């Protein structure tokens, strides 16, 4: 019988993680799962708990939180894999969405409903997924991610969304996006390298997606798949404030690729250098840098088993 380590971030979703714990325990007991539940107490704690769970022989490590918790569990699994070697025991990953945006879980094809997500854990169907790694900023040695990297406008949106405590979910990000239009307007001049090409342009935003969505409802890569061996890119050139307002509905519908100021592409590796200005960046909503100058992002194919409703 599979053993599950459930890692709950109690402050996810402005306290929704803690409030959801009785439900989580009830559903897991209902589905007769063999599980232990532990709460995180500080940043990076889920990484440490995940590495210990792998060492203790758990079959599945479950992130119960938001995108940040999922990112930490992913990093714990990848670091445990580095430490022990691929030939030894490696746990699968599961997600219970009790956070703010829950974009990581969405990109992995997982339900947002808590009971349905617990049932997915019980079925224990596995999907081998790709993992990205970003180098630069506060992580010159690299930090792993599962859903995506945002550089520029959407990174600042994430920073602003974290400051807003009175709203949850997508409305939180909409308000943050409106604030950011006035805070972050002058796009940096960057050099972008991917697929043997070099481009110089002023970029409002660069999204590097392994999943599909950011900010709880912005479809940065509507066709993105986490197991196809490639990132989906969405690069927005500098436009006026009025044009940013006009583009927001397109990003909500996933139709931005039709717009003249948007460039899309697919690649397994990309580097970005700020020639003028700075690069604010996040990975799965976690801050990589606020004033970065150079970033490298690489895709690592078929790295971990994800418990998923998608085969």
Buried (B, 14 or more C-beta within 10 A) or exposed (E): EBBBBBBBBBBBBBEBBBEBBEBBBEBBEEBEBEBEBBBBEEEEBBBBBBBBBBBEEBBBBBBBBBBBBBBBBBBBBBBBBEEBEEEEEBBBBBBBBBBBBBBBBBBBBBBEEBBEBBBBBBEBBBBBBBBBBBBBBEBEEBBBBBBBBBBBBBBBBBBBBBEBEEBBBBBBBBBBBBBBBEEBBEBBBBBBBBEEEEEEBBBBBBBBBBBBBBBBBBBBBBEBBBBBEBBBBBBBBBBEEEBBEEBBEBBBEBBBEEBEBBBBBBBBBBBBBBEEBEBBBBBBBBBBBBEBBBBBBBBBEEBBBBBBBBE
